[in-house]
Amino acid sequence: MTGSSLVRVAAAQITPVLDRPGGTVEKVVDTIAEAGRQGVRMIVFPETFVPYYPYFSFIEPPVKSGPQHMRLYAEAVTAPGPAVDAVAAAARAAGTVVVLGINERDHGTVYNAQLIFDADGELLLKRRKLTPSFHERMVWGQGDGSGLKVVDTAVGRVGALACWEHYNPLARYALMSQHEEIHAAQFPGSMVGQVFADQMEVTIRHHALESGCFVVNATGWLTDAQIASITEDDRMRKVLRGGCCTAIVSPEGAHLVPPMWEGEGLLVADLDMALIIKRKRMLDSVGHYARPELLSLTVDDRPHPPVTRLSQVARSSPIATDLRSRSDDHDLEPRAVDQRAAVVRRTAG
């Protein structure tokens, strides 16, 4: 926990720049600088804010979405890469922890990724959304458990999940078990209407209560002109309104400031970190209120690349040791050992 009992944080409910590649990154950098001038020590941006959330996938059938999907590929960022470097520099200049949602392009696949930068600009975590939701599965690849991590930052232990990952109680518990103090939640916003906003509010307040941590939630915002640029169908334009609930919630499940339901702006609040222990004294879901002998969670936090080469596996790993032992027992040729190791690695992965 941080030395100071008060931490000023912000959640950004702002519009992306849809008509100019690189414009959203510039807006992120400017917003970080503004937050720094306000004494903010941590800021959270919306889900896949850079370059923008793929709203097209929610209102267009897949057969019509090809051109927009290709445009997203063209504007998606690499991590590491120039856009990440620019945000890191802004975080360092402002002395602010930054949680940013991006569309990350990794060769032929785009991922919904969350980046956590420390106040010195170091990229502490890049994680990918575990399971894209409904229409998003036509746009993004799947992440793995290697990103289910809470990281130590200048403001405390920070974890992050995107949108409907908050409806996966095991994913939330994986972060809770690492004693997150501030949880960064990110949603797209400007979708589905008030029902989406209401569900979002219930979800983030429940996580704050259950985990005994603060939740800083950021949702995006689209102007009428931006909505008109996304679709000419009046019926679909109605779908791209509402659904915003940028909020900052205490470990007791209370809003520290009134939520933002519409418009652009920075929501700012001071977190009293002492409230974490006040809450957990009564209910610590991963401590005195847990029953691990009855209920427990197993997390596979290994990366799962499509290919694992034996030459990249430490010779002292259990798999390599086991295979060498078998080769000694059965006089296997080294090439046969390497082939069997490859098979075991693929099976284990």
C-alpha positions in Angstrom: 0.0 0.0 0.0 1.2 3.5 -0.7 2.8 5.7 1.9 0.3 8.5 1.5 -3.2 7.7 2.6 -4.8 9.9 -0.2 -4.4 9.1 -3.9 -6.0 11.4 -6.6 -7.3 9.4 -9.6 -9.2 10.2 -12.7 -11.4 8.4 -15.2 -11.5 9.9 -18.7 -14.8 9.9 -20.6 -13.7 11.4 -23.9 -14.3 10.9 -27.6 -11.8 9.1 -29.8 -10.5 10.8 -33.0 -12.2 8.9 -35.8 -11.2 11.0 -38.8 -7.4 11.2 -38.4 -5.0 8.3 -37.8 -2.9 9.0 -34.8 -5.3 11.6 -33.5 -6.5 9.6 -30.6 -3.0 9.0 -29.3 -2.4 12.8 -29.4 -5.6 13.3 -27.4 -4.5 10.7 -24.8 -1.2 12.5 -24.4 -2.9 15.9 -23.9 -5.4 14.4 -21.4 -2.6 12.8 -19.4 -0.9 16.2 -19.2 -4.1 17.9 -18.1 -4.6 15.3 -15.4 -1.1 15.8 -14.2 -1.7 19.5 -13.8 -4.7 18.6 -11.6 -2.5 16.5 -9.3 -3.9 13.2 -10.7 -1.6 10.3 -9.9 -3.5 7.7 -11.9 -5.8 7.9 -14.9 -7.9 5.3 -16.7 -9.0 5.5 -20.3 -11.9 3.6 -21.9 -11.8 0.1 -23.5 -9.7 -0.1 -26.8 -9.7 3.7 -26.9 -6.7 3.8 -29.3 -7.6 4.2 -32.1 -11.3 3.6 -31.3 -13.7 0.8 -30.2 -14.9 -1.2 -33.2 -18.5 0.1 -33.1 -19.0 -1.1 -36.7 -19.0 -4.7 -35.5 -22.0 -4.1 -33.3 -24.2 -2.6 -36.0 -23.0 -4.2 -39.3 -23.2 -7.9 -40.3 -19.8 -9.5 -40.8 -20.3 -9.7 -44.6 -20.4 -5.9 -44.7 -17.7 -5.1 -42.1 -14.6 -6.0 -44.2 -13.6 -2.5 -45.1 -14.0 -1.2 -41.6 -12.1 -4.2 -40.2 -9.3 -3.6 -42.6 -9.2 0.1 -41.5 -8.9 -1.0 -37.9 -6.0 -3.2 -38.8 -4.3 -0.3 -40.5 -4.7 2.0 -37.4 -4.2 -0.5 -34.6 -1.0 -0.1 -32.7 1.9 -2.4 -31.9 3.1 -2.9 -28.3 5.9 -2.0 -28.1 5.8 0.7 -30.7 5.7 4.5 -31.4 2.2 5.0 -29.8 3.2 3.2 -26.7 6.4 5.2 -26.4 4.4 8.4 -26.7 2.0 7.5 -23.9 5.0 6.3 -21.7 6.7 9.6 -22.2 3.4 11.5 -21.2 3.0 9.3 -18.1 6.6 10.0 -17.1 6.3 13.8 -17.7 3.1 14.0 -15.6 4.2 11.5 -13.0 1.0 9.6 -13.4 0.1 6.0 -13.6 -1.8 5.3 -16.9 -4.2 2.5 -17.8 -5.0 2.6 -21.5 -7.1 0.3 -23.7 -5.8 -0.3 -27.2 -6.4 -2.3 -30.3 -3.1 -4.2 -30.5 -2.0 -5.6 -33.8 0.3 -8.6 -33.5 1.1 -9.6 -37.1 -2.2 -11.0 -38.5 -4.4 -10.6 -35.5 -5.8 -7.7 -33.6 -6.3 -8.0 -29.8 -8.2 -6.0 -27.2 -5.3 -5.1 -24.9 -4.9 -3.2 -21.7 -1.7 -1.4 -20.9 -0.6 -0.3 -17.4 2.2 2.3 -17.3 3.9 3.3 -14.0 4.4 6.9 -13.1 8.0 6.8 -14.4 6.7 5.7 -17.8 7.6 2.0 -17.5 5.1 -0.4 -19.1 4.4 -2.8 -16.3 1.7 -4.9 -17.9 0.2 -5.7 -21.3 -2.7 -8.0 -21.1 -5.3 -9.2 -23.6 -9.0 -9.6 -23.1 -9.6 -13.3 -22.4 -12.7 -13.8 -24.4 -14.1 -11.1 -26.8 -17.9 -10.8 -26.3 -20.5 -11.7 -28.9 -19.9 -9.4 -32.0 -16.3 -8.7 -30.9 -15.2 -12.3 -31.7 -15.2 -11.4 -35.4 -12.7 -8.6 -34.6 -10.3 -9.7 -31.9 -8.3 -12.7 -31.0 -8.3 -14.3 -27.5 -5.9 -13.6 -24.7 -4.5 -16.0 -22.2 -3.9 -16.2 -18.4 -0.5 -14.6 -18.6 -2.1 -11.2 -18.3 -4.2 -12.0 -15.2 -1.8 -10.1 -13.0 -1.8 -7.3 -10.5 1.2 -5.0 -10.6 2.9 -2.8 -8.1 2.7 0.9 -9.1 3.5 4.3 -7.6 -0.1 4.4 -6.3 -0.5 0.8 -5.1 -1.4 -2.6 -6.5 -3.3 -2.2 -9.7 -5.3 -4.8 -11.7 -7.5 -4.4 -14.8 -10.2 -6.1 -16.7 -12.2 -5.1 -19.8 -15.9 -4.8 -20.1 -17.7 -8.2 -19.8 -14.7 -9.8 -18.3 -16.2 -8.4 -15.1 -19.0 -11.0 -15.6 -16.3 -13.8 -15.3 -16.2 -14.2 -11.5 -13.1 -16.5 -11.7 -11.1 -13.8 -13.6 -12.1 -11.3 -11.0 -11.1 -13.7 -8.2 -7.7 -14.2 -9.8 -7.0 -10.5 -9.4 -8.6 -10.4 -6.0 -6.2 -13.1 -4.8 -3.3 -10.9 -5.7 -4.6 -8.2 -3.4 -5.4 -5.4 -5.9 -5.9 -2.1 -4.2 -7.1 -0.1 -7.3 -9.0 -1.9 -10.0 -9.1 -0.3 -13.5 -12.3 -1.1 -15.4 -12.8 -0.2 -19.0 -16.0 -0.3 -21.1 -16.7 1.1 -24.6 -19.6 3.4 -23.7 -22.1 4.9 -26.3 -23.8 1.6 -26.8 -27.2 0.0 -26.1 -28.6 2.7 -23.9 -29.2 3.2 -20.2 -29.7 -0.5 -19.6 -26.0 -1.1 -20.4 -25.0 1.8 -18.0 -27.2 0.4 -15.2 -25.7 -3.1 -15.6 -22.2 -1.6 -15.6 -22.8 0.3 -12.4 -24.0 -2.8 -10.6 -21.0 -4.7 -11.8 -18.3 -2.3 -10.8 -19.9 -1.6 -7.4 -20.1 -5.3 -6.7 -16.5 -5.8 -7.6 -15.4 -3.0 -5.2 -17.4 -4.6 -2.4 -16.3 -8.1 -3.0 -12.6 -7.4 -3.5 -12.3 -4.6 -1.0 -10.6 -2.3 -3.5 -11.3 0.9 -5.3 -12.7 0.7 -8.8 -11.9 3.4 -11.4 -14.1 2.9 -14.4 -13.9 4.7 -17.8 -16.3 4.6 -20.7 -16.0 6.2 -24.1 -18.3 8.9 -25.6 -19.4 9.5 -29.1 -20.8 12.8 -30.4 -23.9 12.9 -32.6 -21.6 13.8 -35.6 -19.4 10.8 -34.9 -22.4 8.5 -34.6 -23.6 9.8 -38.0 -20.2 9.1 -39.5 -20.4 5.5 -38.3 -23.8 4.6 -39.8 -26.4 6.2 -42.0 -29.1 4.0 -40.6 -31.2 6.0 -38.1 -32.2 2.8 -36.3 -28.6 1.9 -35.7 -27.7 5.4 -34.6 -30.1 4.9 -31.7 -28.1 1.8 -30.7 -24.9 4.0 -30.4 -26.2 6.2 -27.6 -26.2 6.0 -23.9 -24.4 3.1 -22.1 -21.9 5.4 -20.3 -21.1 5.2 -16.6 -17.7 6.6 -15.9 -17.3 6.2 -12.1 -15.0 6.0 -9.1 -16.2 3.6 -6.4 -14.9 3.0 -2.9 -14.2 -0.4 -1.3 -17.6 0.0 0.5 -19.4 0.1 -2.9 -20.2 3.9 -2.8 -19.6 6.4 -5.5 -16.9 8.9 -4.4 -18.2 11.4 -6.9 -21.4 11.4 -9.0 -20.9 9.2 -12.1 -20.7 10.7 -15.6 -23.6 9.4 -17.7 -23.0 11.6 -20.8 -20.6 14.1 -22.3 -16.9 14.5 -22.2 -14.7 15.2 -19.2 -12.4 14.0 -16.4 -14.0 12.4 -13.3 -11.6 13.1 -10.4 -11.6 11.8 -6.9 -9.3 11.3 -3.9 -9.0 7.8 -2.7 -8.5 7.2 1.1 -6.4 4.1 1.0 -7.3 3.4 4.7 -10.7 2.3 3.5 -9.3 -0.9 2.1 -8.4 -2.3 5.5 -11.6 -0.9 7.0 -13.6 -3.0 4.5 -11.3 -6.1 4.6 -11.5 -6.2 8.4 -15.1 -7.2 7.9 -14.8 -9.2 4.8 -11.7 -10.4 3.0 -12.8 -12.7 0.2 -9.3 -14.1 -0.3 -8.3 -14.2 3.4 -10.4 -14.8 6.5 -13.6 -15.1 4.5 -12.2 -17.7 2.2 -12.6 -21.5 2.5 -9.8 -22.9 0.2 -10.3 -26.4 1.5 -13.8 -26.3 0.1 -13.6 -23.9 -2.8 -10.4 -22.9 -4.7 -9.3 -21.5 -8.1 -6.6 -22.9 -10.4 -5.1 -20.3 -12.8 -2.9 -21.2 -15.7 -0.9 -18.1 -16.0 1.5 -19.3 -18.6 1.7 -17.7 -22.1 0.3 -19.9 -24.8 2.0 -19.2 -28.1 1.0 -21.3 -31.1 4.5 -22.9 -31.2 7.0 -23.7 -28.4 10.5 -24.7 -29.5 12.5 -27.0 -27.3 15.6 -24.8 -27.8 13.6 -22.1 -26.0 12.8 -24.3 -23.0 15.2 -24.2 -20.1 17.2 -27.4 -19.9 16.4 -27.6 -16.2 12.6 -27.5 -16.8 10.6 -30.5 -15.5 9.7 -31.6 -19.0 13.3 -31.5 -20.2 14.6 -33.3 -17.1 11.9 -36.0 -17.4 12.8 -36.6 -21.0 16.5 -36.8 -20.3 15.8 -39.3 -17.6 13.7 -41.4 -20.0 16.5 -41.2 -22.6 19.0 -42.6 -20.0 16.7 -45.5 -19.2 15.9 -46.4 -22.7 19.1 -45.4 -24.6 17.1 -43.0 -26.8 19.0 -41.1 -29.5 19.2 -37.3 -28.8 17.1 -36.6 -31.9 14.4 -38.9 -30.6 14.5 -37.0 -27.2 14.1 -33.7 -29.0 11.1 -35.0 -31.0 9.4 -36.4 -27.9 10.1 -33.1 -26.1 8.4 -31.2 -28.9 5.3 -33.5 -28.6 5.2 -33.1 -24.8 5.5 -29.4 -25.1 2.6 -29.1 -27.6 0.5 -31.4 -25.4 1.3 -29.4 -22.2 0.7 -26.1 -24.0 
